[in-house]
Amino acid sequence: MSMWLHEFFFSPEALSRQVGLFLIVLALAMPTLGLVRAVALAAAALGILLSAVVVPDPIGVFWWSLLAAVILIRMAIARGRGFGGHLNAEERLFQEKVVPGLSAGQTRQLLTAGRWRDVVAGTTLTRAGETVTELCFVTRGQVDIVVDRRRVAEVGPGSLIGEIGMSTGEPATATSVCATPVRYLGFEAKRLYRLLDAHVELQDAIELAVERSLREKLNQSNLAAAHAGEYDR
């Protein structure tokens, strides 16, 4: 036991090896994919140094170098996606209205989970009492919000639809019907959740967007109720 402790604490070879393995474990505990790659790359660099200089080990150099190469390739691909051109007008509107705290690259990454759709007037986006399967961001047209067959609000470009059901998992409380031809960005629930589970920063941005949208709709509802009360007098 004492010999093992002596080797662990006082042997440079053993200590370097343990630090490298510790960094690999630490990388897997990181909250974002970027940090996982950064810490794993540090572990690979230490492994290469250890295998090439401290304890010569050609096989070790090969495997640590392969790990470093894979990480660098994945980082280059991610960077390329992040800087893959400017956002167009619709994408910028989404960034400004929904995720203003994200960079253009992060916004583009989030957009990969959505699908642009053009629908005709009369299309139902959400139906009261039914599960919400898609989060919708309207970029063109008007959508009526209907409760008990009565139109209670109208939303247009820059608005989210279905965020309440998506965030709570409960059935929709209102029916959303396109009053005009509408273009929107739709995020199918399962596809969106898979992306958010892998990227904490995107998840935080969407949660803030949902909270902000709910506050805005609550304020609009209160104002509408107040005006209705004035008209009743």
HUJORA-V61300 format. One record per run of one state. SS is the DSSP state (@ for helix, = for strand, . for the rest). FROM is the first residue (numbers start at 0). TO is the last residue. Records with the same first field share a line. If there is no record, write none. Layout:
SS = FROM-TO, FROM-TO
This chain:
. = 0-0, 10-10, 28-30, 54-56, 82-87, 97-102, 111-112, 119-122, 126-132, 140-141, 147-148, 155-158, 161-161, 168-173, 178-180, 232-232
@ = 1-9, 11-27, 32-53, 57-81, 88-96, 103-110, 162-167, 188-197, 199-231
= = 31-31, 113-118, 123-125, 133-139, 142-146, 149-154, 159-160, 174-177, 181-187, 198-198
